[in-house]
Amino acid sequence: MGHRDLVLLLCSAWCVFYVGRCGAELQSSQTQVLLQLKKHLEYPKQLEIWRDRWTDLCSISSSAQVNVTCKDNFVTELTILGDKPVKGRDFDGFAIPNQTLSQSFSMDSFVATLARLTSLRVLFLVSLGMWGPLPDRIHRLGALEHLDLSSNYLYGSIPPKICTMVNLQTLGLGDNFFNGTIPSFFNSSSNLTVLSLKNNKLKGPFPTSIHSVTTLTEIDMSSNQISGRLLEFSVLSSLEELDLRENKLESELPAMPKGLIRLFLSRNSFSGEIPKHYGQLNRLQKLDVSFNALTGTAPAELFSLPNISYMNFASNMLNGPLQSHLRCSSQLRFVDISYNRLVGGLPSSLRTESENRVVKSDGNCLSGSVQH
């Protein structure tokens, strides 16, 4: 073997050793981060299978509670579903025994460790008892496509720098204690499809910037203290579900996109008549505008929409007679027009007894009123 061949052989051997070693160190580095997260979370029983740094966490079979997915020795997906769901709606910002993690838990330190998993695309950390403000540095997880931190004890403001996470498609921060106004950090470059901020303590106006995110298919901001008027949603052409129930909104009902499937606006202070064009939303399956201050009558076309299965107009100020020859969709299973100011006769299509359709019409001045 010549000197040149020997040098090439040694170089090749060194490269194989070096690359292999680097791969092992990378795997070890990712494992150490996961074990550090386990420590931050105070060793939940769901993570007992994460034993030590010699455990190949990428090869452990996933379960309903825990999943680690890796690609090229990098963690790309992390799911941990805990057993500490939020109980009650009062939280003063201090650790609660048997509900939150201990007083020594630091959300800031936890996210700092998490940010070392730079290839994460999917992150679900639900019902883990995490508490504290959500640090701005969460935006360092720039590869994230799906983020769900719901059912924890996170409070304070939603970090505006989340807007820089341009790959984010779903954002779930529901069932926490975020307060203050919803920041206007949405922009047309966003790829968000699902936004859930439900069941927090958010207040102030609905962010108008959200109307520029035309990729949105679902918006859930129910059970907050959002107030003021709403702009038209017809610009959100991909929107299929809008849930703003249990807030303090007080405008007329806004225009909706033609592809809407589910609309929940109950328990607000909406006024005026139900827009006629709602009767042209042919994909609509569920509509709930109960417990508002709506007047006029429901468009007859709503009852015969081809896919409508649930309609709730209860506890408004709807008045006048219902169309005597009202036609109902064969898909319609639930109608509640109770506690309004409707007069005249109840249409035969709503009087017909059916095991598959519930009709509630009491609390009006309707002859033939039923509840079945």
NORVENGI-V54927 format. One record per residue. N is the residue number from 0. RES is the residue in one letter. D_LAST is the distance of its C-alpha to the last C-alpha in Angstrom with 2 decimals. Layout:
# NORVENGI-V54927
N & RES & D_LAST
N & RES & D_LAST
This chain:
# NORVENGI-V54927
0 & M & 94.76
1 & G & 95.87
2 & H & 95.24
3 & R & 92.81
4 & D & 90.77
5 & L & 90.74
6 & V & 89.44
7 & L & 86.66
8 & L & 85.72
9 & L & 85.63
10 & C & 83.56
11 & S & 81.07
12 & A & 80.84
13 & W & 80.37
14 & C & 77.60
15 & V & 75.73
16 & F & 76.15
17 & Y & 75.22
18 & V & 72.10
19 & G & 70.97
20 & R & 71.64
21 & C & 69.76
22 & G & 66.75
23 & A & 66.88
24 & E & 67.24
25 & L & 64.27
26 & Q & 62.11
27 & S & 63.45
28 & S & 62.77
29 & Q & 59.11
30 & T & 58.80
31 & Q & 60.39
32 & V & 57.88
33 & L & 54.95
34 & L & 56.61
35 & Q & 57.15
36 & L & 53.44
37 & K & 52.75
38 & K & 55.09
39 & H & 53.44
40 & L & 50.06
41 & E & 51.76
42 & Y & 51.71
43 & P & 48.01
44 & K & 47.53
45 & Q & 45.94
46 & L & 49.40
47 & E & 51.48
48 & I & 52.26
49 & W & 54.13
50 & R & 57.24
51 & D & 60.27
52 & R & 61.95
53 & W & 63.04
54 & T & 59.47
55 & D & 58.46
56 & L & 55.05
57 & C & 54.44
58 & S & 54.60
59 & I & 52.24
60 & S & 49.13
61 & S & 46.05
62 & S & 43.08
63 & A & 39.57
64 & Q & 41.17
65 & V & 44.53
66 & N & 45.94
67 & V & 49.34
68 & T & 50.25
69 & C & 53.80
70 & K & 55.81
71 & D & 59.60
72 & N & 59.64
73 & F & 57.45
74 & V & 54.00
75 & T & 51.54
76 & E & 48.19
77 & L & 47.34
78 & T & 44.02
79 & I & 43.70
80 & L & 40.32
81 & G & 40.94
82 & D & 39.26
83 & K & 39.41
84 & P & 36.14
85 & V & 35.91
86 & K & 34.76
87 & G & 33.86
88 & R & 34.66
89 & D & 38.04
90 & F & 41.24
91 & D & 44.69
92 & G & 46.56
93 & F & 48.14
94 & A & 47.71
95 & I & 45.22
96 & P & 46.22
97 & N & 43.99
98 & Q & 41.86
99 & T & 44.31
100 & L & 47.61
101 & S & 50.60
102 & Q & 52.47
103 & S & 55.03
104 & F & 52.59
105 & S & 53.47
106 & M & 51.05
107 & D & 54.04
108 & S & 56.08
109 & F & 53.18
110 & V & 52.68
111 & A & 56.46
112 & T & 56.55
113 & L & 53.54
114 & A & 55.32
115 & R & 58.00
116 & L & 55.59
117 & T & 56.45
118 & S & 54.92
119 & L & 51.37
120 & R & 48.80
121 & V & 45.70
122 & L & 45.20
123 & F & 42.15
124 & L & 42.79
125 & V & 39.48
126 & S & 38.89
127 & L & 42.62
128 & G & 43.03
129 & M & 45.23
130 & W & 45.84
131 & G & 47.87
132 & P & 48.18
133 & L & 47.89
134 & P & 51.49
135 & D & 52.46
136 & R & 54.33
137 & I & 51.11
138 & H & 52.07
139 & R & 55.00
140 & L & 52.65
141 & G & 53.13
142 & A & 52.17
143 & L & 48.61
144 & E & 45.88
145 & H & 42.95
146 & L & 42.86
147 & D & 40.14
148 & L & 40.96
149 & S & 37.43
150 & S & 36.49
151 & N & 39.96
152 & Y & 41.54
153 & L & 43.17
154 & Y & 43.78
155 & G & 45.89
156 & S & 45.97
157 & I & 44.94
158 & P & 48.36
159 & P & 49.16
160 & K & 51.34
161 & I & 48.29
162 & C & 48.70
163 & T & 51.90
164 & M & 50.07
165 & V & 49.98
166 & N & 48.81
167 & L & 45.61
168 & Q & 42.50
169 & T & 39.83
170 & L & 40.01
171 & G & 37.71
172 & L & 38.46
173 & G & 34.98
174 & D & 34.33
175 & N & 37.80
176 & F & 39.34
177 & F & 40.95
178 & N & 41.60
179 & G & 43.34
180 & T & 42.63
181 & I & 41.74
182 & P & 45.13
183 & S & 45.64
184 & F & 47.13
185 & F & 45.24
186 & N & 47.37
187 & S & 47.48
188 & S & 49.40
189 & S & 46.51
190 & N & 44.91
191 & L & 41.72
192 & T & 38.60
193 & V & 36.30
194 & L & 36.50
195 & S & 34.53
196 & L & 35.45
197 & K & 32.11
198 & N & 31.98
199 & N & 35.52
200 & K & 37.05
201 & L & 38.12
202 & K & 38.64
203 & G & 40.19
204 & P & 39.42
205 & F & 37.77
206 & P & 40.85
207 & T & 41.73
208 & S & 43.86
209 & I & 40.80
210 & H & 40.51
211 & S & 43.74
212 & V & 42.34
213 & T & 41.24
214 & T & 40.74
215 & L & 37.63
216 & T & 34.49
217 & E & 32.46
218 & I & 32.70
219 & D & 30.94
220 & M & 32.14
221 & S & 28.99
222 & S & 29.39
223 & N & 32.83
224 & Q & 34.37
225 & I & 35.12
226 & S & 35.67
227 & G & 36.89
228 & R & 36.16
229 & L & 35.28
230 & L & 37.30
231 & E & 36.01
232 & F & 34.89
233 & S & 35.64
234 & V & 39.02
235 & L & 37.42
236 & S & 37.11
237 & S & 36.26
238 & L & 33.38
239 & E & 30.16
240 & E & 28.36
241 & L & 28.69
242 & D & 27.22
243 & L & 28.42
244 & R & 25.56
245 & E & 26.68
246 & N & 30.02
247 & K & 31.74
248 & L & 31.85
249 & E & 32.15
250 & S & 33.00
251 & E & 31.21
252 & L & 29.14
253 & P & 31.83
254 & A & 32.35
255 & M & 31.18
256 & P & 32.85
257 & K & 31.75
258 & G & 31.19
259 & L & 28.60
260 & I & 25.78
261 & R & 24.01
262 & L & 24.16
263 & F & 23.17
264 & L & 24.47
265 & S & 22.17
266 & R & 23.79
267 & N & 26.94
268 & S & 28.36
269 & F & 28.04
270 & S & 28.58
271 & G & 29.06
272 & E & 26.97
273 & I & 25.18
274 & P & 28.04
275 & K & 27.99
276 & H & 29.28
277 & Y & 26.09
278 & G & 24.92
279 & Q & 27.82
280 & L & 27.08
281 & N & 26.61
282 & R & 26.43
283 & L & 23.67
284 & Q & 20.83
285 & K & 19.36
286 & L & 19.60
287 & D & 18.94
288 & V & 20.69
289 & S & 18.66
290 & F & 20.75
291 & N & 23.63
292 & A & 25.26
293 & L & 24.42
294 & T & 24.99
295 & G & 24.78
296 & T & 21.89
297 & A & 20.52
298 & P & 22.64
299 & A & 21.01
300 & E & 22.69
301 & L & 20.54
302 & F & 17.49
303 & S & 19.82
304 & L & 21.79
305 & P & 22.67
306 & N & 21.64
307 & I & 18.80
308 & S & 15.94
309 & Y & 14.74
310 & M & 14.95
311 & N & 14.72
312 & F & 16.34
313 & A & 15.16
314 & S & 17.94
315 & N & 20.48
316 & M & 22.25
317 & L & 20.94
318 & N & 21.97
319 & G & 22.56
320 & P & 20.53
321 & L & 18.51
322 & Q & 20.29
323 & S & 19.55
324 & H & 20.08
325 & L & 18.18
326 & R & 18.35
327 & C & 16.08
328 & S & 17.63
329 & S & 17.03
330 & Q & 16.88
331 & L & 13.95
332 & R & 11.31
333 & F & 9.96
334 & V & 10.22
335 & D & 10.58
336 & I & 12.64
337 & S & 12.21
338 & Y & 15.54
339 & N & 17.75
340 & R & 19.87
341 & L & 18.27
342 & V & 19.30
343 & G & 19.27
344 & G & 16.70
345 & L & 13.46
346 & P & 14.62
347 & S & 13.80
348 & S & 13.15
349 & L & 10.02
350 & R & 9.08
351 & T & 9.78
352 & E & 7.43
353 & S & 8.37
354 & E & 8.71
355 & N & 10.14
356 & R & 7.98
357 & V & 5.44
358 & V & 5.66
359 & K & 6.75
360 & S & 9.33
361 & D & 10.52
362 & G & 14.23
363 & N & 15.53
364 & C & 17.32
365 & L & 15.13
366 & S & 15.18
367 & G & 12.15
368 & S & 10.04
369 & V & 6.29
370 & Q & 3.76
371 & H & 0.00
